[in-house]
Amino acid sequence: MSNTIEYAAGVQDAALALFLQEDNADKLTDILVDALDEAFRILNEELVSRPLN
């Protein structure tokens, strides 16, 4: 796994602003939950792939 963090601040900030402007909190919540699930999946894969000492 790479230690490089991919972050497109401008794109994410613009998307967040659009959701807030349109008052679309449910869809924003769904996106945030999906992102959190993905983060946990990545962490789980990282833990499983580490050799036990």
C-alpha positions as CSV (number, residue, x, y, z in Angstrom):
1,M,0.0,0.0,0.0
2,S,1.3,3.4,-0.9
3,N,1.8,6.1,1.7
4,T,0.7,8.7,-0.8
5,I,-2.6,10.3,0.1
6,E,-4.7,11.3,-2.9
7,Y,-6.7,14.5,-2.1
8,A,-8.3,16.8,-4.6
9,A,-9.3,19.6,-2.2
10,G,-10.8,21.8,-4.9
11,V,-13.1,19.1,-6.3
12,Q,-14.2,17.8,-3.0
13,D,-14.8,21.3,-1.6
14,A,-16.8,22.2,-4.7
15,A,-18.9,19.1,-4.4
16,L,-19.6,19.7,-0.7
17,A,-20.6,23.3,-1.4
18,L,-23.0,22.1,-4.1
19,F,-24.6,19.6,-1.8
20,L,-25.0,22.2,0.9
21,Q,-26.4,24.8,-1.5
22,E,-29.0,22.3,-2.8
23,D,-29.8,21.2,0.7
24,N,-29.2,17.6,-0.2
25,A,-28.1,16.3,3.1
26,D,-29.3,12.7,2.6
27,K,-27.2,12.2,-0.5
28,L,-24.2,13.8,1.2
29,T,-24.6,11.5,4.2
30,D,-24.7,8.5,1.8
31,I,-21.5,9.6,0.1
32,L,-19.7,10.2,3.5
33,V,-20.8,6.8,4.8
34,D,-19.5,5.1,1.6
35,A,-16.2,6.9,2.0
36,L,-16.0,5.8,5.6
37,D,-16.8,2.2,4.7
38,E,-14.0,2.4,2.0
39,A,-11.5,3.7,4.6
40,F,-12.3,0.9,7.0
41,R,-12.0,-1.7,4.2
42,I,-8.6,-0.3,3.3
43,L,-7.5,-0.4,6.9
44,N,-8.7,-3.9,7.3
45,E,-6.8,-5.0,4.2
46,E,-3.7,-3.3,5.6
47,L,-4.0,-5.1,8.9
48,V,-4.7,-8.5,7.3
49,S,-1.7,-8.2,4.9
50,R,0.8,-7.4,7.8
51,P,2.9,-10.4,8.8
52,L,2.7,-11.4,12.5
53,N,6.0,-11.1,14.3
